[in-house]
Amino acid sequence: MIKLLIVDDEPLVQIGIKSMLRWDELGIEVCGTAMNGKAALEMIRQYRPDIVITDIKMPVMNGLELVKICRDEFGPIPLFIILTSFEEFSLIKEAMSYQAVDYLIKLELDPGSLKSSIEKASERLEELKAKESFRQNQGRPTLLSYHDKFFMRLLHNLFENRDQFSIQSRDLGLDFSARQYLACHGELLSCVSESLDPEGQINLYSSSLQMMREILTKYAGCYAIALDKTRFALIFHFPDEQPEMETVLEALNNGRSMIRNYFNVELSAGIGEPVDDPLKISISYQEARQAFNLCSPDAPFVPFTQTASSSIRDSFNLAVFKEDLTRAFEEFDTDALYDTLTVISQLFAANPQKLLQTMDGACNILYLALSLLPEGEEILSGIFSASPDGYRSIYRMKDVFQIVRWLEQLRDGLCEALKTRRKTYKDHVILNVQKYILNHIEEHLSLNEIAAVFGLSPNYLSTLFKKTCSMGFSEYITQRKISRAKPLLLEQDLKIYEVADRLGFESAFYFSKVFKKVEGISPREFVQAHMNEPNTHTILEE
């Protein structure tokens, strides 16, 4: 269950919030209450709640101080919902800068508004936990955020087949049953960002993107994906067959107004045409990227039209390189990466009149590198560390040859970085595959499905696994399942056929056969051998 902490210096407010909703029906447990920020911080350290509802003005330590300390100490979780006695704009704005999910005015608080905020926080929590599913124990990413990698594959049509798409979307709990989809490509810019340190810039833009997503979801279902520090993609999904462009424009304009007021950040975006299949979202996104090049202060939102198409026609089709690029990034194949990026550079250089198309193609490669590489942001920042604006220097290139030089610098830097990280990365891949197997050991597991989850080819995963683990993929799963079967047989009073079914074996007979092959004795003999040991229960016959 989701754990909730309530923080307010007024006992009646605490009681009111606790009694306002049936928390258990929402899958939430109220793990405690606190009267001030200092006491709340101690409880957060002890109980690690997922969501905190906190007043702003409290003695000892106020709510804003609490949020800031928690962000520095714990990262994005717990999520915060802010309580205030009246709509005090400056305090709310500061709270949102620390990525608070929502704010509630006490005098207007009712079950409907509280439930709405809680549902928003729960949805955000689910996304964050999906993103954190493949992190090391100390909190640094070992593989790319599974969530982000999925959406980059979707936006760039990188799924090998529909089955791979279905497996990954199901594993992330993402719903793609809508009738229509529409993609946008946009940018957030602020005149004050240059005065902030890198962490402050990231907080500014991520808070802006979070607010925009929350506003947009009031109009339609929407996924928001950060491409780099300031650029993003949106995927709207509609239950109706024909979405209204006016609805999309109204949502974007409302989001632009709110973000400008709260954060002094400007928003612009290109808008693609609707498509009726999630695997066609890449087409809508390609249109959105083309339309984005026509955005201006007077026209911040540009739908893709035939006019836009003719203005930016003949874009480079990098789809022919996608398989080589994807494999090179995922397998750290520096030879393939060097050769592919060299061919693309030569293609760009041979078409010096296609500035916008070259820029679009180079940015496409940039987003793939950021998203498909573990620690992609760190690697690219290092490659372009000599430039004041880092890898974002691509956006101020004035001609095709400048872009080609930028791409060659990217190519050489990536190849050098990947050579030094290759062994560590492969170890991390196997470590996370093993973690995934252990976390799903009671399910039916296959090489194809797990390869699809990690976005790897089955042949590559099988070869890498055998080299790293000195045993085959199937043998490893079998050993882990039998290791899991032993405590089930001894400690949980399960019949042999129940253990076989629970661990995904096709029959009790096959389970017994595999068990005996691994352990040298049958499950029944294993149980009988432990019958006289303490704390062991009798196992019923099949």
C-alpha positions in Angstrom: 0.0 0.0 0.0 1.0 3.6 -0.5 2.1 5.3 2.8 0.8 8.8 3.6 2.0 11.2 6.2 -0.1 14.2 7.3 1.7 17.3 8.7 -0.1 20.2 10.2 0.1 22.1 13.5 -3.7 22.1 13.9 -5.0 18.8 15.3 -8.5 19.4 13.8 -7.0 19.7 10.4 -5.1 16.4 10.9 -8.3 14.7 12.1 -10.3 16.2 9.2 -7.9 14.9 6.6 -7.7 11.4 8.1 -11.5 11.1 8.2 -12.4 12.8 4.9 -11.6 9.8 2.7 -11.7 6.0 3.0 -8.0 5.7 2.6 -7.9 1.9 2.4 -10.2 1.9 -0.6 -7.6 4.1 -2.4 -4.8 1.7 -1.5 -3.3 4.1 1.0 -2.2 3.7 4.6 -1.9 6.8 6.9 1.4 5.9 8.6 1.5 8.9 10.9 0.8 12.6 11.7 3.2 15.4 12.8 2.8 18.9 14.2 5.7 20.6 12.5 8.4 20.1 9.8 11.1 18.9 12.2 8.9 16.1 13.6 7.8 15.2 10.1 11.3 14.9 8.9 12.1 12.4 11.6 9.0 10.4 10.7 9.9 10.5 7.0 13.4 9.1 7.8 11.8 6.4 9.9 8.8 5.4 7.8 9.7 6.5 4.3 6.2 7.6 3.2 5.4 7.8 -0.5 3.2 10.9 -0.1 3.2 13.8 2.4 0.4 16.3 2.9 2.0 19.3 4.7 0.9 22.7 5.8 3.2 25.6 4.7 3.2 27.7 7.9 4.2 25.7 11.0 6.5 26.3 14.0 10.0 24.9 14.3 10.3 24.0 10.6 7.8 25.2 8.0 6.5 23.1 5.1 8.8 24.6 2.4 11.9 23.9 4.5 10.7 20.4 4.9 10.1 19.9 1.2 13.6 21.3 0.3 15.4 19.1 2.8 13.6 16.0 1.6 14.4 16.8 -2.1 18.0 17.1 -1.2 18.1 14.0 1.0 15.6 11.6 -0.6 15.2 12.8 -4.2 11.8 12.8 -5.9 10.0 10.6 -3.3 8.1 11.4 -1.1 5.7 13.4 -3.2 4.3 16.5 -1.5 0.8 18.0 -1.5 0.9 21.5 0.0 -1.7 22.9 2.4 -2.2 26.6 2.8 -4.8 28.8 4.6 -5.2 31.0 1.6 -3.9 31.2 -1.9 -0.6 32.9 -1.3 1.0 33.0 -4.8 4.7 33.4 -3.8 4.6 30.4 -1.4 2.8 28.2 -3.8 5.2 29.1 -6.5 8.2 28.2 -4.3 6.6 24.9 -3.4 6.0 24.1 -7.1 9.7 24.9 -7.8 10.5 21.9 -5.5 8.2 19.8 -7.6 5.2 19.6 -5.2 2.4 17.7 -6.9 -0.4 20.0 -6.0 -1.6 22.5 -3.4 -4.9 22.7 -1.5 -6.5 25.7 0.2 -7.8 24.7 3.6 -11.0 26.7 3.5 -11.9 25.1 0.2 -10.8 21.6 1.1 -13.5 18.9 0.5 -13.4 15.1 -0.2 -13.5 15.8 -4.0 -10.5 18.1 -4.1 -8.5 16.0 -1.7 -9.2 12.8 -3.6 -8.2 14.5 -6.9 -4.9 15.6 -5.5 -4.2 12.1 -4.0 -5.0 10.5 -7.3 -2.6 12.9 -9.1 0.1 12.1 -6.6 -0.5 8.3 -6.9 -0.2 8.5 -10.7 3.0 10.5 -10.4 4.3 8.0 -7.8 3.6 5.1 -10.2 5.6 6.8 -13.0 8.5 7.6 -10.7 8.7 4.0 -9.4 8.7 2.7 -12.9 11.6 5.0 -13.7 13.5 3.9 -10.7 13.0 0.1 -11.3 16.5 -0.4 -12.7 18.7 1.6 -10.3 21.6 0.4 -8.2 21.2 0.1 -4.5 23.1 3.4 -4.0 20.6 5.1 -6.3 22.6 5.7 -9.5 21.2 4.4 -12.7 22.7 1.2 -14.0 20.5 1.1 -17.1 18.6 3.8 -18.7 15.3 4.6 -17.0 13.0 1.8 -18.4 10.2 4.3 -18.7 12.1 6.8 -20.7 13.7 4.2 -22.9 10.3 2.8 -23.8 9.0 6.2 -24.9 12.1 6.9 -27.0 11.6 3.6 -28.8 7.9 4.6 -29.4 8.7 8.1 -30.6 11.4 6.9 -33.0 9.8 3.6 -34.2 12.5 1.4 -32.7 10.4 -1.5 -31.6 11.4 -4.7 -33.4 7.7 -5.8 -33.6 4.4 -5.4 -31.9 5.0 -8.1 -29.4 8.0 -6.3 -28.0 5.9 -3.1 -27.7 3.1 -5.0 -26.0 5.5 -6.7 -23.5 7.2 -3.5 -22.5 4.0 -1.4 -22.2 2.4 -4.1 -20.1 5.4 -4.3 -17.9 5.3 -0.6 -17.3 1.5 -0.6 -16.7 0.9 1.8 -19.6 -2.4 1.8 -21.4 -2.5 2.1 -25.2 -6.1 1.2 -25.8 -7.1 4.6 -27.0 -8.6 5.2 -30.5 -6.4 8.1 -31.5 -2.9 9.4 -30.7 -1.2 12.7 -31.4 2.4 13.7 -30.7 4.0 17.1 -30.0 7.6 18.2 -29.9 8.4 21.3 -27.9 10.8 23.5 -25.9 10.8 25.3 -22.6 12.9 28.5 -22.4 13.6 31.0 -19.6 15.6 34.2 -19.6 16.5 33.6 -15.9 17.9 30.0 -16.4 21.4 31.2 -17.2 21.7 32.7 -13.7 20.9 29.3 -12.1 23.4 26.5 -11.5 22.8 23.3 -13.4 20.8 21.7 -10.6 18.6 24.9 -10.4 18.0 24.8 -14.2 17.0 21.1 -14.1 14.6 21.9 -11.2 13.1 24.8 -13.1 12.5 23.0 -16.3 11.4 19.7 -14.7 8.9 21.5 -12.5 7.6 23.4 -15.6 7.2 20.1 -17.5 5.4 18.5 -14.5 3.0 21.4 -14.2 2.3 21.3 -18.0 1.6 17.6 -17.9 -0.9 18.1 -15.0 -2.7 20.9 -16.9 -2.8 18.9 -20.2 -4.3 15.8 -18.5 -7.4 17.9 -17.6 -8.1 18.1 -21.3 -7.0 14.6 -22.5 -4.8 11.7 -21.6 -1.2 12.7 -22.0 2.3 11.4 -21.6 5.2 13.9 -21.2 8.7 12.8 -22.0 11.8 15.0 -21.3 14.3 14.7 -24.3 17.0 16.9 -22.8 17.1 19.7 -20.3 14.7 22.0 -22.2 13.1 20.0 -25.0 10.3 17.5 -24.6 7.8 15.3 -26.4 4.1 14.9 -25.6 1.8 12.0 -26.6 -1.9 12.8 -26.3 -4.3 9.8 -26.4 -8.0 10.2 -27.1 -10.9 7.7 -26.6 -12.7 9.2 -29.6 -12.0 8.5 -33.2 -11.5 12.1 -34.2 -9.8 14.4 -31.7 -10.4 18.1 -32.0 -7.2 20.2 -32.8 -8.9 23.1 -30.9 -8.8 21.0 -27.7 -5.1 20.4 -28.1 -4.4 24.1 -28.8 -6.6 25.2 -25.9 -4.7 22.8 -23.5 -1.3 24.0 -24.7 -2.2 27.7 -24.5 -3.5 27.2 -21.0 -0.4 25.3 -20.0 1.8 28.1 -21.5 0.0 30.8 -19.6 0.3 28.9 -16.2 4.0 28.1 -16.7 4.8 31.6 -17.7 3.0 33.0 -14.6 4.5 30.5 -12.1 8.0 30.0 -13.5 8.6 32.8 -16.1 9.2 30.0 -18.6 8.1 30.2 -22.3 6.6 27.2 -24.1 6.5 26.4 -27.8 5.6 23.2 -29.7 5.0 21.6 -33.0 1.9 19.4 -33.3 1.6 16.3 -35.4 -1.4 14.8 -37.1 -3.6 12.2 -35.3 -2.9 8.5 -35.8 -5.0 5.4 -35.0 -2.2 3.0 -33.9 0.3 3.5 -31.1 3.0 2.1 -33.4 2.3 5.0 -35.8 3.0 7.6 -33.1 6.5 8.0 -34.6 4.8 9.3 -37.8 2.9 12.0 -35.8 6.1 12.8 -33.9 8.2 13.2 -37.1 5.5 15.7 -38.3 5.6 17.5 -34.9 9.4 17.9 -35.1 9.1 19.4 -38.6 6.3 21.8 -37.5 8.3 22.8 -34.5 10.9 24.5 -36.8 8.2 27.0 -37.8 7.4 28.1 -34.2 8.0 31.7 -33.3 7.1 34.1 -30.5 4.0 35.1 -32.4 3.1 31.5 -33.3 4.3 29.3 -30.4 2.2 26.3 -31.4 2.3 25.1 -35.0 0.2 22.2 -36.3 1.6 20.1 -39.0 -0.1 21.0 -42.3 0.7 20.6 -46.0 2.1 24.2 -45.8 4.5 23.0 -43.0 5.3 19.9 -45.1 6.2 21.9 -48.2 8.3 24.3 -46.1 10.4 21.5 -44.6 10.0 18.8 -47.3 12.5 16.1 -48.0 13.6 15.5 -44.4 16.3 12.9 -44.0 14.9 9.5 -43.4 17.2 8.1 -40.7 14.9 5.0 -40.3 17.3 3.0 -42.5 20.0 3.6 -39.8 17.9 2.9 -36.8 18.7 -0.8 -36.4 22.5 -0.1 -36.6 22.3 2.9 -34.3 20.1 1.1 -31.7 22.3 -2.0 -31.7 25.5 0.2 -31.4 24.1 2.1 -28.5 22.7 -0.9 -26.6 25.7 -3.2 -27.2 28.4 -0.5 -26.9 29.6 -1.5 -30.4 31.9 1.4 -31.1 32.9 0.1 -34.6 29.3 0.0 -35.8 28.6 3.4 -34.1 31.6 5.0 -35.8 30.7 3.6 -39.2 27.0 4.6 -39.0 27.6 8.1 -37.8 30.2 8.6 -40.5 27.8 7.6 -43.2 25.2 10.0 -41.8 27.7 12.8 -41.6 28.6 12.3 -45.2 24.9 12.3 -46.2 24.4 15.6 -44.4 27.5 17.2 -45.9 26.3 16.2 -49.4 23.2 18.3 -48.9 24.4 21.7 -47.7 21.1 23.4 -48.7 19.1 21.3 -46.2 19.8 23.1 -43.0 16.5 22.5 -41.2 16.5 18.9 -42.3 20.1 18.4 -41.1 19.3 20.0 -37.8 16.3 17.8 -37.3 18.3 14.7 -38.1 21.2 15.6 -35.8 18.8 16.4 -32.9 17.2 13.0 -33.5 20.5 11.3 -33.0 21.2 13.5 -29.9 17.9 12.4 -28.3 18.6 8.7 -29.1 22.1 9.0 -27.5 20.7 10.7 -24.4 18.0 8.2 -24.0 19.5 4.9 -25.0 22.8 5.2 -23.3 23.2 4.6 -19.6 24.4 7.9 -18.1 23.8 9.5 -21.4 23.5 13.0 -20.0 26.8 12.7 -18.2 28.6 11.2 -21.3 27.4 13.9 -23.7 28.1 16.7 -21.2 31.7 15.5 -21.0 32.1 15.3 -24.8 31.0 18.9 -25.2 32.4 20.3 -21.9 34.5 22.9 -23.8 31.3 24.5 -25.2 29.5 27.0 -22.8 26.1 25.4 -23.6 27.4 21.8 -23.8 25.8 19.5 -26.3 23.0 22.0 -26.7 25.4 24.0 -28.9 23.7 22.0 -31.8 20.8 24.4 -31.5 22.8 27.5 -32.5 24.5 26.0 -35.6 24.1 28.3 -38.6 24.9 26.0 -41.5 25.1 22.3 -42.4 28.9 22.1 -42.1 28.8 23.3 -38.5 26.3 20.6 -37.8 28.5 18.0 -39.4 31.4 19.0 -37.3 29.2 18.8 -34.2 28.1 15.3 -35.2 31.7 14.2 -35.8 32.7 15.5 -32.4 29.7 13.5 -31.0 30.8 10.4 -32.9 34.4 10.5 -31.7 33.5 11.3 -28.1 30.9 8.6 -27.9 33.3 6.0 -29.3 35.9 6.9 -26.7 33.5 7.0 -23.8 31.8 3.7 -24.7 35.2 1.9 -25.0 36.0 2.8 -21.4 32.5 1.8 -20.1 31.9 -1.3 -22.2 32.9 -3.9 -19.5 31.1 -2.1 -16.7 28.0 -1.6 -18.8 27.8 -5.3 -19.7 28.1 -6.3 -16.1 25.3 -3.9 -15.2 23.1 -5.4 -17.9 23.5 -8.9 -16.5 23.1 -7.7 -12.9 19.8 -6.1 -13.8 18.6 -9.0 -15.8 19.3 -11.2 -12.8 17.4 -8.8 -10.5 14.5 -8.9 -12.9 14.5 -12.7 -13.0 14.5 -12.8 -9.2 11.7 -10.3 -8.9 9.6 -12.3 -11.4 10.7 -15.8 -10.5 7.1 -17.0 -9.9 6.1 -16.0 -13.5 6.8 -17.8 -16.8 10.0 -16.4 -18.0 11.4 -16.7 -21.5 14.5 -15.3 -23.3 12.5 -13.5 -25.9 10.3 -11.8 -23.3 13.1 -10.6 -21.0 15.1 -9.5 -24.0 12.1 -7.4 -25.1 11.8 -5.9 -21.6 15.4 -4.7 -21.8 15.2 -3.7 -25.4 18.0 -6.2 -26.4 18.0 -8.9 -29.1 17.6 -12.4 -27.7 20.8 -13.6 -29.4 22.8 -10.8 -27.9 21.4 -11.3 -24.4 21.9 -15.1 -24.6 25.5 -14.7 -25.6 26.3 -11.9 -23.1 24.7 -13.9 -20.3 26.7 -17.0 -21.0 30.0 -15.1 -21.2 29.3 -13.2 -18.0 27.7 -15.9 -15.8 29.4 -19.1 -17.1 26.1 -20.7 -17.6 23.2 -20.5 -20.1 20.2 -18.2 -19.6 17.7 -21.1 -19.3 20.0 -22.9 -16.8 20.2 -19.8 -14.6 16.4 -19.4 -14.5 16.0 -23.1 -13.7 18.4 -22.9 -10.8 16.7 -19.8 -9.4 13.3 -21.4 -9.7 14.5 -24.5 -7.8 16.1 -22.3 -5.2 12.7 -20.6 -4.7 10.9 -23.9 -4.6 12.8 -25.2 -1.6 11.4 -22.7 1.0 8.0 -23.0 -0.6 8.0 -26.8 0.0 9.4 -26.6 3.5 7.8 -23.5 5.0 4.5 -22.8 3.4 2.6 -26.1 3.5 2.2 -26.2 -0.3 1.6 -29.3 -2.2 4.1 -30.2 -4.9 1.7 -29.5 -7.7 0.9 -26.1 -6.1 4.6 -25.2 -6.0 5.0 -26.3 -9.6 2.0 -24.1 -10.7 3.2 -21.1 -8.6 6.6 -21.1 -10.2 5.3 -21.4 -13.8 6.1 -25.0 -14.5 3.8 -26.7 -17.1 3.1 -29.7 -14.8 4.0 -31.2 -11.4 5.7 -34.1 -13.3 8.0 -31.7 -15.2 8.7 -29.7 -12.1 9.7 -32.9 -10.3 11.9 -33.9 -13.2 13.7 -30.6 -13.2 14.1 -30.5 -9.4 15.7 -34.0 -9.4 18.1 -32.9 -12.2 19.3 -29.9 -10.2 19.2 -31.4 -6.7 19.8 -35.1 -7.3 16.6 -36.0 -5.4 12.9 -35.6 -6.1 10.8 -32.9 -4.3 9.1 -35.6 -2.2 12.5 -37.0 -1.1 13.7 -33.4 -0.4 10.8 -32.8 1.9 11.1 -36.1 3.6 14.8 -35.5 4.3 13.9 -32.3 6.1 10.8 -33.6 8.0 12.6 -33.9 11.3 14.2 -30.5 11.1 12.8 -27.7 13.4 10.1 -25.3 12.0 9.4 -27.6 9.1 5.8 -28.5 8.3 4.4 -31.7 6.8 3.9 -31.5 3.1 0.8 -33.2 1.7 1.1 -35.7 -1.1 0.2 -34.4 -4.6 
